[in-house]
């Protein structure tokens, strides 16, 4: 099966910046290749074609086979000698308005150029008939590995975190939402929004009602060379679906969500077009139900999404040692207090600067937090990263929502030279304890992976990787400490059990004072003081 693996590159809107694109692609290909192809989503050309001309003439060479979509702007149509599809220069192929490109390896790439239109179609748009034609093609060749479109699907953010800087509900295409729902690609890439967004994978079957199917991963890419330095080149490996065992293909990752597109996409809602359109226009709403308002018109009713219901955090069943207002709290441990969260030193710390980030009021886990508390905990994480970085240290955050009553984010500094061992040690020690840790997307949040009430272990590594385990039966309570205490990391195996590491109250106060002084230049809560 290994010889069937394809290495693919995908980029966002090029907009004429071909020198920067091909220089980067050439470097990546030399270091990590060979890549079999580059797929360009969004706008490849701009009104200024100065950089393109040397490639068109053959003076400069394109490093790998590059496949592009058609125009979205009438100003660049002249760059396409044949709008049905053609080779623009050596190694640059315009795929055409829509279709399926069959690779020699068996990989199936479906493409759709242009923007959605409901009325008169132009060379820069697509219509309902194009969508139906692609659905028919997919029926005859039901193995779509990759879907590339210029526009985003309109409803892609349902059941997932929304991207910053764009709103697909208003700028995305409902027709593309329908297409993605129908053809169920394994990967879906889009451009034109100018932002990078990697959605959590979503399932393509109804749980308990249908057999498992493969998941779909949607990735929106930013513009080549964007000043915000958002990700515009995406590299991945894929084995064509035809060469993957069904059991392997249909494995469900731990962070999978519901499909963002409604079953209503299986039927088109139709409406008579205006006389000037000369025909019928089609539209469909992925997120709405309709009922008659009594005057012959249809009124939209929002779908009730199970994951969007407000969740009330559980109240403590008895005395809580961590609710800041509780008389049980050992307040001499507190380092800094914000509006919604606070930082304290850990009792029986693994190292001298072992800290905790905790919500002021009672929340059992990160998945229960309200937005304000979640935001402030992230601010504390960032401030602590900066503090430890100033001391030449990296920091590991982990949380165990199992046999614990109040959310505790453990904060443990490690030497920079030890960070390269962290992933391996977490994986190996998890395996020796009889369970697996799964890596989840860097942009995802634990609340997207673990619904409220789910027992879990979760760790954020300095490199940005996030590891997660959903606890189903038992779980070693000192697992996080065991990993970090191991010889490649902190090398303090005798300190795995916190109860063996406790110090006197006087020593705790002294340690608290040292940390408070060290943290003061990075403490954002002090900025609010107005005395």
KOLMITOR-48046 format. One record per residue (C-alpha): x, z, y; chain. Coordinates in steps of 0.5 Angstrom, whole numbers. Layout:
BEGIN
+-------+-------+-------+--------+
|  east |    up | north | chaine |
+-------+-------+-------+--------+
|     X |     Z |     Y |      A |
...
+-------+-------+-------+--------+
This chain:
BEGIN
+-------+-------+-------+--------+
|  east |    up | north | chaine |
+-------+-------+-------+--------+
|     0 |     0 |     0 |      A |
|     6 |     1 |     5 |      A |
|     7 |    -6 |     6 |      A |
|     0 |    -7 |     8 |      A |
|     1 |    -3 |    14 |      A |
|     1 |    -6 |    21 |      A |
|     4 |    -3 |    27 |      A |
|     0 |    -5 |    33 |      A |
|     1 |    -4 |    41 |      A |
|    -5 |    -4 |    46 |      A |
|    -4 |    -4 |    53 |      A |
|    -9 |    -3 |    59 |      A |
|   -10 |    -8 |    65 |      A |
|    -4 |   -12 |    66 |      A |
|    -7 |   -15 |    73 |      A |
|    -1 |   -20 |    73 |      A |
|     5 |   -14 |    72 |      A |
|     8 |   -18 |    66 |      A |
|    15 |   -16 |    68 |      A |
|    14 |    -9 |    67 |      A |
|     9 |   -10 |    61 |      A |
|    14 |   -14 |    57 |      A |
|    20 |   -10 |    59 |      A |
|    17 |    -4 |    56 |      A |
|    14 |    -7 |    50 |      A |
|    21 |   -10 |    49 |      A |
|    24 |    -3 |    49 |      A |
|    19 |     0 |    45 |      A |
|    19 |    -6 |    40 |      A |
|    27 |    -5 |    39 |      A |
|    27 |     3 |    38 |      A |
|    20 |     4 |    34 |      A |
|    18 |    -3 |    32 |      A |
|    18 |    -8 |    29 |      A |
|    11 |    -9 |    32 |      A |
|     6 |   -14 |    29 |      A |
|     2 |   -16 |    36 |      A |
|     0 |   -13 |    43 |      A |
|    -7 |   -13 |    44 |      A |
|    -9 |   -13 |    52 |      A |
|   -15 |   -10 |    54 |      A |
|   -18 |   -11 |    61 |      A |
|   -15 |   -16 |    66 |      A |
|    -9 |   -19 |    64 |      A |
|    -8 |   -24 |    71 |      A |
|    -9 |   -22 |    78 |      A |
|   -10 |   -27 |    84 |      A |
|    -2 |   -27 |    85 |      A |
|     1 |   -30 |    79 |      A |
|     8 |   -30 |    81 |      A |
|    11 |   -26 |    75 |      A |
|     7 |   -30 |    70 |      A |
|    10 |   -37 |    72 |      A |
|    17 |   -36 |    69 |      A |
|    13 |   -35 |    62 |      A |
|     9 |   -40 |    63 |      A |
|    14 |   -45 |    64 |      A |
|    18 |   -42 |    58 |      A |
|    24 |   -39 |    63 |      A |
|    22 |   -32 |    60 |      A |
|    20 |   -30 |    53 |      A |
|    15 |   -26 |    51 |      A |
|    18 |   -21 |    46 |      A |
|    12 |   -20 |    41 |      A |
|     5 |   -24 |    39 |      A |
|     1 |   -22 |    45 |      A |
|    -7 |   -23 |    45 |      A |
|   -11 |   -23 |    51 |      A |
|   -18 |   -23 |    53 |      A |
|   -22 |   -27 |    58 |      A |
|   -23 |   -27 |    66 |      A |
|   -27 |   -21 |    69 |      A |
|   -26 |   -24 |    76 |      A |
|   -28 |   -31 |    78 |      A |
|   -21 |   -31 |    82 |      A |
|   -17 |   -32 |    76 |      A |
|   -21 |   -37 |    72 |      A |
|   -16 |   -42 |    73 |      A |
|   -10 |   -39 |    69 |      A |
|   -14 |   -41 |    63 |      A |
|   -14 |   -48 |    61 |      A |
|   -19 |   -48 |    56 |      A |
|   -24 |   -42 |    56 |      A |
|   -26 |   -43 |    49 |      A |
|   -19 |   -40 |    47 |      A |
|   -12 |   -43 |    48 |      A |
|    -5 |   -41 |    48 |      A |
|    -2 |   -40 |    55 |      A |
|     5 |   -40 |    53 |      A |
|     9 |   -38 |    47 |      A |
|     7 |   -32 |    44 |      A |
|     1 |   -31 |    49 |      A |
|    -6 |   -33 |    46 |      A |
|   -12 |   -32 |    50 |      A |
|   -17 |   -31 |    44 |      A |
|   -23 |   -33 |    47 |      A |
|   -30 |   -31 |    50 |      A |
|   -32 |   -27 |    43 |      A |
|   -31 |   -27 |    36 |      A |
|   -26 |   -24 |    30 |      A |
|   -19 |   -26 |    30 |      A |
|   -17 |   -25 |    22 |      A |
|    -9 |   -23 |    21 |      A |
|    -5 |   -26 |    16 |      A |
|    -5 |   -18 |    13 |      A |
|   -13 |   -18 |    13 |      A |
|   -13 |   -14 |    19 |      A |
|   -20 |   -16 |    23 |      A |
|   -20 |   -16 |    30 |      A |
|   -26 |   -17 |    34 |      A |
|   -26 |   -18 |    41 |      A |
|   -31 |   -19 |    47 |      A |
|   -29 |   -22 |    54 |      A |
|   -32 |   -21 |    61 |      A |
|   -37 |   -16 |    63 |      A |
|   -45 |   -15 |    62 |      A |
|   -50 |   -19 |    65 |      A |
|   -57 |   -19 |    64 |      A |
|   -59 |   -25 |    68 |      A |
|   -55 |   -32 |    69 |      A |
|   -49 |   -32 |    65 |      A |
|   -42 |   -34 |    68 |      A |
|   -35 |   -35 |    65 |      A |
|   -33 |   -28 |    67 |      A |
|   -39 |   -25 |    63 |      A |
|   -43 |   -24 |    56 |      A |
|   -50 |   -23 |    55 |      A |
|   -54 |   -21 |    49 |      A |
|   -54 |   -27 |    45 |      A |
|   -46 |   -26 |    45 |      A |
|   -47 |   -19 |    42 |      A |
|   -52 |   -22 |    37 |      A |
|   -47 |   -27 |    35 |      A |
|   -42 |   -22 |    34 |      A |
|   -46 |   -17 |    30 |      A |
|   -48 |   -23 |    25 |      A |
|   -41 |   -24 |    24 |      A |
|   -39 |   -17 |    23 |      A |
|   -45 |   -17 |    17 |      A |
|   -41 |   -23 |    14 |      A |
|   -35 |   -20 |    15 |      A |
|   -36 |   -12 |    14 |      A |
|   -29 |   -10 |    15 |      A |
|   -28 |    -9 |    23 |      A |
|   -21 |    -5 |    24 |      A |
|   -21 |    -6 |    31 |      A |
|   -25 |    -8 |    37 |      A |
|   -23 |   -10 |    44 |      A |
|   -27 |   -10 |    50 |      A |
|   -26 |   -11 |    57 |      A |
|   -31 |    -6 |    59 |      A |
|   -32 |     1 |    56 |      A |
|   -39 |     3 |    52 |      A |
|   -43 |     6 |    57 |      A |
|   -45 |    12 |    52 |      A |
|   -38 |    14 |    49 |      A |
|   -37 |    21 |    52 |      A |
|   -44 |    24 |    49 |      A |
|   -41 |    30 |    45 |      A |
|   -34 |    29 |    48 |      A |
|   -31 |    31 |    54 |      A |
|   -32 |    27 |    60 |      A |
|   -26 |    23 |    63 |      A |
|   -23 |    24 |    70 |      A |
|   -24 |    19 |    75 |      A |
|   -29 |    14 |    72 |      A |
|   -37 |    15 |    70 |      A |
|   -38 |    10 |    64 |      A |
|   -45 |    12 |    64 |      A |
|   -46 |     8 |    71 |      A |
|   -40 |     3 |    70 |      A |
|   -40 |     2 |    62 |      A |
|   -44 |    -3 |    58 |      A |
|   -50 |    -1 |    54 |      A |
|   -49 |    -8 |    50 |      A |
|   -42 |    -6 |    48 |      A |
|   -45 |     1 |    46 |      A |
|   -50 |    -3 |    42 |      A |
|   -44 |    -7 |    39 |      A |
|   -40 |    -1 |    37 |      A |
|   -46 |     2 |    34 |      A |
|   -47 |    -4 |    30 |      A |
|   -40 |    -6 |    27 |      A |
|   -37 |     1 |    27 |      A |
|   -30 |    -1 |    28 |      A |
|   -24 |     4 |    26 |      A |
|   -21 |     3 |    33 |      A |
|   -24 |     1 |    39 |      A |
|   -20 |     0 |    46 |      A |
|   -22 |    -2 |    53 |      A |
|   -20 |    -3 |    60 |      A |
|   -22 |    -4 |    67 |      A |
|   -24 |     3 |    68 |      A |
|   -16 |     5 |    70 |      A |
|   -16 |    11 |    67 |      A |
|   -13 |    14 |    60 |      A |
|   -18 |    17 |    55 |      A |
|   -18 |    18 |    48 |      A |
|   -24 |    21 |    45 |      A |
|   -25 |    25 |    39 |      A |
|   -27 |    21 |    33 |      A |
|   -34 |    20 |    32 |      A |
|   -38 |    19 |    25 |      A |
|   -41 |    13 |    23 |      A |
|   -46 |    16 |    18 |      A |
|   -52 |    22 |    18 |      A |
|   -49 |    28 |    15 |      A |
|   -53 |    30 |     9 |      A |
|   -57 |    24 |     9 |      A |
|   -52 |    18 |     8 |      A |
|   -46 |    17 |     4 |      A |
|   -39 |    19 |     8 |      A |
|   -37 |    13 |    12 |      A |
|   -30 |    12 |    16 |      A |
|   -30 |    15 |    23 |      A |
|   -29 |    11 |    30 |      A |
|   -23 |    12 |    35 |      A |
|   -25 |    10 |    42 |      A |
|   -19 |    10 |    47 |      A |
|   -19 |     7 |    54 |      A |
|   -13 |     5 |    57 |      A |
|   -10 |     6 |    64 |      A |
|    -7 |     0 |    68 |      A |
|     0 |    -2 |    67 |      A |
|     5 |     1 |    72 |      A |
|    -1 |     6 |    75 |      A |
|     2 |    10 |    80 |      A |
|    -1 |    16 |    77 |      A |
|     3 |    15 |    71 |      A |
|    -3 |    15 |    66 |      A |
|    -2 |    12 |    59 |      A |
|    -3 |     5 |    59 |      A |
|     1 |     3 |    53 |      A |
|    -2 |     6 |    46 |      A |
|     2 |     5 |    39 |      A |
|    -1 |     6 |    32 |      A |
|     0 |     4 |    25 |      A |
|    -6 |     2 |    21 |      A |
|    -7 |    -1 |    14 |      A |
|   -13 |    -6 |    14 |      A |
|   -19 |    -3 |    11 |      A |
|   -19 |    -8 |     5 |      A |
|   -13 |    -5 |     3 |      A |
|   -15 |     2 |     4 |      A |
|   -18 |     6 |    -2 |      A |
|   -25 |     8 |     0 |      A |
|   -24 |    16 |    -1 |      A |
|   -18 |    15 |     4 |      A |
|   -22 |    11 |     9 |      A |
|   -28 |    16 |     9 |      A |
|   -24 |    22 |    10 |      A |
|   -27 |    26 |    16 |      A |
|   -22 |    29 |    21 |      A |
|   -23 |    36 |    23 |      A |
|   -25 |    34 |    30 |      A |
|   -30 |    29 |    28 |      A |
|   -36 |    29 |    33 |      A |
|   -43 |    26 |    32 |      A |
|   -44 |    19 |    34 |      A |
|   -45 |    18 |    41 |      A |
|   -50 |    12 |    41 |      A |
|   -57 |    13 |    39 |      A |
|   -61 |    10 |    33 |      A |
|   -65 |     7 |    39 |      A |
|   -59 |     2 |    39 |      A |
|   -62 |    -2 |    33 |      A |
|   -68 |    -4 |    37 |      A |
|   -67 |    -8 |    43 |      A |
|   -72 |    -6 |    49 |      A |
|   -74 |   -12 |    52 |      A |
|   -77 |   -14 |    59 |      A |
|   -79 |   -20 |    62 |      A |
|   -74 |   -23 |    67 |      A |
|   -75 |   -25 |    74 |      A |
|   -77 |   -32 |    75 |      A |
|   -71 |   -34 |    79 |      A |
|   -67 |   -32 |    72 |      A |
|   -71 |   -37 |    68 |      A |
|   -71 |   -33 |    62 |      A |
|   -72 |   -27 |    58 |      A |
|   -67 |   -21 |    60 |      A |
|   -65 |   -16 |    55 |      A |
|   -63 |    -9 |    56 |      A |
|   -63 |    -2 |    52 |      A |
|   -62 |     5 |    53 |      A |
|   -57 |     9 |    49 |      A |
|   -59 |    16 |    51 |      A |
|   -67 |    16 |    52 |      A |
|   -73 |    16 |    49 |      A |
|   -79 |    13 |    53 |      A |
|   -87 |    16 |    54 |      A |
|   -92 |    13 |    57 |      A |
|   -94 |    16 |    64 |      A |
|  -101 |    14 |    64 |      A |
|  -100 |     8 |    69 |      A |
|   -98 |     3 |    64 |      A |
|   -90 |     5 |    66 |      A |
|   -85 |     8 |    61 |      A |
|   -82 |    14 |    63 |      A |
|   -75 |    16 |    61 |      A |
|   -74 |    23 |    57 |      A |
|   -67 |    25 |    56 |      A |
|   -65 |    26 |    48 |      A |
|   -64 |    34 |    47 |      A |
|   -57 |    34 |    44 |      A |
|   -56 |    40 |    39 |      A |
|   -49 |    41 |    42 |      A |
|   -51 |    41 |    49 |      A |
|   -56 |    47 |    49 |      A |
|   -53 |    53 |    53 |      A |
|   -50 |    58 |    48 |      A |
|   -50 |    66 |    50 |      A |
|   -44 |    69 |    48 |      A |
|   -45 |    75 |    43 |      A |
|   -45 |    82 |    46 |      A |
|   -40 |    87 |    43 |      A |
|   -43 |    91 |    37 |      A |
|   -39 |    97 |    39 |      A |
|   -34 |   100 |    43 |      A |
|   -29 |    94 |    45 |      A |
|   -22 |    95 |    46 |      A |
|   -21 |    89 |    51 |      A |
|   -27 |    88 |    55 |      A |
|   -24 |    90 |    62 |      A |
|   -30 |    95 |    64 |      A |
|   -30 |    99 |    57 |      A |
|   -27 |   106 |    57 |      A |
|   -23 |   104 |    51 |      A |
|   -19 |    99 |    55 |      A |
|   -11 |   101 |    56 |      A |
|   -11 |    99 |    63 |      A |
|    -3 |   101 |    63 |      A |
|    -2 |    95 |    59 |      A |
|    -5 |    90 |    64 |      A |
|    -1 |    85 |    68 |      A |
|    -5 |    81 |    72 |      A |
|   -13 |    81 |    73 |      A |
|   -17 |    74 |    76 |      A |
|   -24 |    73 |    77 |      A |
|   -26 |    72 |    70 |      A |
|   -19 |    73 |    66 |      A |
|   -13 |    78 |    65 |      A |
|    -6 |    78 |    62 |      A |
|    -4 |    84 |    59 |      A |
|     2 |    86 |    54 |      A |
|     1 |    86 |    47 |      A |
|     1 |    93 |    43 |      A |
|     6 |    92 |    38 |      A |
|     9 |    86 |    41 |      A |
|    13 |    81 |    37 |      A |
|    18 |    80 |    42 |      A |
|    19 |    84 |    49 |      A |
|    15 |    79 |    53 |      A |
|     9 |    78 |    48 |      A |
|     3 |    78 |    52 |      A |
|    -5 |    77 |    51 |      A |
|   -10 |    73 |    56 |      A |
|   -17 |    75 |    55 |      A |
|   -23 |    74 |    58 |      A |
|   -26 |    80 |    63 |      A |
|   -33 |    80 |    60 |      A |
|   -34 |    80 |    53 |      A |
|   -33 |    73 |    49 |      A |
|   -31 |    73 |    42 |      A |
|   -27 |    66 |    42 |      A |
|   -25 |    60 |    46 |      A |
|   -31 |    56 |    44 |      A |
|   -36 |    61 |    47 |      A |
|   -33 |    61 |    54 |      A |
|   -37 |    59 |    60 |      A |
|   -33 |    54 |    65 |      A |
|   -31 |    59 |    70 |      A |
|   -27 |    63 |    65 |      A |
|   -24 |    57 |    61 |      A |
|   -22 |    54 |    67 |      A |
|   -18 |    61 |    69 |      A |
|   -15 |    62 |    62 |      A |
|   -12 |    55 |    63 |      A |
|    -9 |    57 |    70 |      A |
|    -6 |    63 |    67 |      A |
|    -3 |    59 |    61 |      A |
|     0 |    54 |    66 |      A |
|     3 |    60 |    70 |      A |
|     6 |    63 |    64 |      A |
|     9 |    57 |    62 |      A |
|    12 |    56 |    69 |      A |
|    15 |    63 |    69 |      A |
|    18 |    63 |    62 |      A |
|    21 |    56 |    64 |      A |
|    24 |    59 |    69 |      A |
|    28 |    64 |    64 |      A |
|    30 |    58 |    60 |      A |
|    24 |    59 |    55 |      A |
|    18 |    55 |    52 |      A |
|    12 |    59 |    50 |      A |
|     7 |    58 |    44 |      A |
|    -1 |    60 |    45 |      A |
|    -5 |    62 |    39 |      A |
|   -12 |    65 |    37 |      A |
|   -15 |    67 |    31 |      A |
|   -23 |    68 |    31 |      A |
|   -23 |    71 |    25 |      A |
|   -24 |    79 |    24 |      A |
|   -24 |    80 |    31 |      A |
|   -29 |    82 |    36 |      A |
|   -26 |    80 |    43 |      A |
|   -22 |    73 |    45 |      A |
|   -15 |    74 |    45 |      A |
|   -10 |    68 |    47 |      A |
|    -3 |    71 |    44 |      A |
|     3 |    68 |    49 |      A |
|     9 |    69 |    45 |      A |
|    16 |    66 |    48 |      A |
|    21 |    62 |    44 |      A |
|    28 |    59 |    45 |      A |
|    28 |    52 |    47 |      A |
|    33 |    50 |    41 |      A |
|    27 |    53 |    36 |      A |
|    22 |    49 |    39 |      A |
|    24 |    43 |    34 |      A |
|    22 |    48 |    28 |      A |
|    15 |    50 |    30 |      A |
|    11 |    44 |    27 |      A |
|    15 |    44 |    21 |      A |
|    14 |    52 |    20 |      A |
|     7 |    52 |    22 |      A |
|     5 |    47 |    16 |      A |
|    10 |    50 |    11 |      A |
|     8 |    57 |    12 |      A |
|     0 |    55 |    12 |      A |
|     2 |    51 |     5 |      A |
|     5 |    57 |     2 |      A |
|    -1 |    61 |     4 |      A |
|    -6 |    56 |     1 |      A |
|    -9 |    52 |     7 |      A |
|    -8 |    47 |    11 |      A |
|    -7 |    46 |    19 |      A |
|   -10 |    40 |    22 |      A |
|    -7 |    36 |    28 |      A |
|   -12 |    35 |    33 |      A |
|   -12 |    30 |    39 |      A |
|    -8 |    33 |    45 |      A |
|   -14 |    32 |    50 |      A |
|   -19 |    35 |    46 |      A |
|   -21 |    42 |    47 |      A |
|   -22 |    47 |    41 |      A |
|   -30 |    48 |    43 |      A |
|   -30 |    41 |    41 |      A |
|   -28 |    42 |    35 |      A |
|   -31 |    49 |    33 |      A |
|   -38 |    50 |    35 |      A |
|   -39 |    57 |    37 |      A |
|   -39 |    62 |    31 |      A |
|   -34 |    58 |    27 |      A |
|   -28 |    62 |    25 |      A |
|   -22 |    59 |    26 |      A |
|   -14 |    59 |    27 |      A |
|   -11 |    55 |    33 |      A |
|    -5 |    54 |    36 |      A |
|    -2 |    50 |    42 |      A |
|     6 |    48 |    41 |      A |
|    10 |    47 |    47 |      A |
|    11 |    40 |    45 |      A |
|     3 |    39 |    47 |      A |
|     1 |    39 |    39 |      A |
|    -5 |    43 |    37 |      A |
|    -6 |    45 |    30 |      A |
|   -13 |    48 |    28 |      A |
|   -15 |    51 |    21 |      A |
|   -23 |    52 |    20 |      A |
|   -23 |    59 |    16 |      A |
|   -28 |    58 |    10 |      A |
|   -26 |    64 |     6 |      A |
|   -20 |    69 |     7 |      A |
|   -15 |    68 |    12 |      A |
|    -8 |    72 |    13 |      A |
|    -9 |    76 |    19 |      A |
|    -2 |    76 |    21 |      A |
|    -1 |    69 |    20 |      A |
|     1 |    67 |    27 |      A |
|     6 |    72 |    27 |      A |
|     9 |    71 |    21 |      A |
|    11 |    64 |    23 |      A |
|    14 |    66 |    29 |      A |
|    18 |    71 |    26 |      A |
|    21 |    67 |    21 |      A |
|    29 |    65 |    21 |      A |
|    28 |    58 |    25 |      A |
|    24 |    61 |    31 |      A |
|    25 |    68 |    33 |      A |
|    28 |    71 |    26 |      A |
|    25 |    78 |    26 |      A |
|    21 |    78 |    20 |      A |
|    21 |    86 |    20 |      A |
|    16 |    85 |    26 |      A |
|    11 |    81 |    23 |      A |
|     6 |    87 |    22 |      A |
|     4 |    89 |    30 |      A |
|     3 |    97 |    27 |      A |
|    10 |    97 |    25 |      A |
|    12 |    95 |    32 |      A |
|     9 |   100 |    37 |      A |
|    12 |   104 |    42 |      A |
|    11 |   110 |    47 |      A |
|     6 |   109 |    53 |      A |
|    12 |   110 |    57 |      A |
|    16 |   105 |    54 |      A |
|     9 |   100 |    55 |      A |
|     9 |   102 |    62 |      A |
|    16 |   100 |    63 |      A |
|    15 |    94 |    60 |      A |
|     9 |    92 |    64 |      A |
|    13 |    93 |    70 |      A |
|    18 |    89 |    68 |      A |
|    13 |    83 |    66 |      A |
|     9 |    84 |    73 |      A |
|    15 |    83 |    77 |      A |
|    17 |    77 |    73 |      A |
|    11 |    74 |    74 |      A |
|     9 |    75 |    81 |      A |
|    12 |    69 |    84 |      A |
|     8 |    65 |    79 |      A |
|     1 |    69 |    79 |      A |
|    -4 |    65 |    82 |      A |
|    -9 |    71 |    83 |      A |
|    -4 |    74 |    89 |      A |
|    -6 |    68 |    93 |      A |
|   -13 |    70 |    94 |      A |
|   -11 |    77 |    97 |      A |
|   -13 |    77 |   105 |      A |
|   -11 |    84 |   107 |      A |
+-------+-------+-------+--------+
